[in-house]
């Protein structure tokens, strides 16, 4: 009996985002053969985990690049707002 290492993801990307040849929902399966020798089984399993990690990483990188700077542009504004609020709090403490 063969087993599979299965990874499923469902990305919620902006509607205007397109990534050619990729679906925002995907299931990847990596077969892990049953072996009588545990050492060989775990070596095969490690290799499949590495392969799965690389495949998912490559696909998510393509999606990150497709989304582009839209998400990055949101974060600095939020960080700046937090810094401004901290500065105001510090000024109030100094004035007290």
C-alpha positions in Angstrom: 0.0 0.0 0.0 1.3 3.4 -0.9 0.8 6.5 1.1 0.8 10.1 0.0 2.1 13.3 1.6 -0.7 15.7 0.7 -0.6 19.6 0.8 -3.7 21.6 0.1 -4.0 25.4 -0.1 -6.7 27.9 -0.9 -5.4 31.4 -1.5 -7.6 34.4 -1.2 -5.9 36.7 -3.7 -7.3 40.0 -5.0 -9.7 39.4 -7.9 -7.6 41.4 -10.4 -4.6 39.2 -9.7 -3.6 36.7 -12.3 -0.9 34.1 -12.3 -0.6 32.2 -15.5 -0.7 28.4 -15.1 -1.6 28.4 -11.4 -4.8 28.0 -9.6 -5.5 29.8 -6.3 -6.7 26.4 -4.9 -4.6 23.4 -5.2 -3.8 20.0 -3.8 -0.4 18.5 -4.2 0.3 14.8 -3.5 3.7 13.3 -3.1 3.8 9.4 -2.9 5.7 7.8 -0.1 6.3 4.1 -0.8 5.9 1.6 2.0 9.2 0.0 2.8 10.0 -2.8 5.2 13.3 -1.1 6.3 12.4 1.9 8.5 15.6 3.7 7.7 14.8 3.5 4.0 11.2 4.5 4.6 12.2 7.6 6.6 14.8 8.6 4.1 12.2 8.4 1.4 9.8 10.4 3.5 12.4 13.1 4.2 13.0 13.4 0.4 9.3 13.8 -0.2 8.9 16.4 2.5 11.8 18.4 0.9 10.2 18.0 -2.5 6.8 19.1 -1.2 8.3 22.1 0.6 10.1 23.2 -2.5 7.1 22.8 -4.8 4.8 24.8 -2.5 7.5 27.4 -1.9 7.9 27.9 -5.7 4.2 28.2 -6.3 3.6 30.7 -3.4 6.5 32.8 -4.6 4.9 33.0 -8.0 1.6 34.1 -6.3 3.5 36.7 -4.2 5.1 38.1 -7.3 1.7 38.2 -9.1 0.1 40.1 -6.2 3.0 42.5 -6.4 3.4 45.6 -4.3 -0.3 45.9 -3.4 0.2 44.1 -0.1 3.5 45.7 0.6 2.0 49.2 0.1 -0.5 48.5 2.8 1.9 47.5 5.6 4.1 50.6 5.8 1.1 52.8 6.1 -0.2 50.7 9.1 3.3 50.7 10.6 3.6 54.5 10.2 0.2 55.0 11.8 1.3 52.9 14.8 4.5 54.9 15.1 2.6 58.2 15.0 0.3 57.0 17.8 3.3 56.0 19.9 4.9 59.4 19.4 1.6 61.1 20.5 1.5 58.9 23.6 5.1 59.8 24.4 4.4 63.5 24.0 1.4 63.3 26.3 3.5 61.5 29.0 6.2 64.2 28.7 3.7 67.0 29.1 2.1 65.4 32.2 
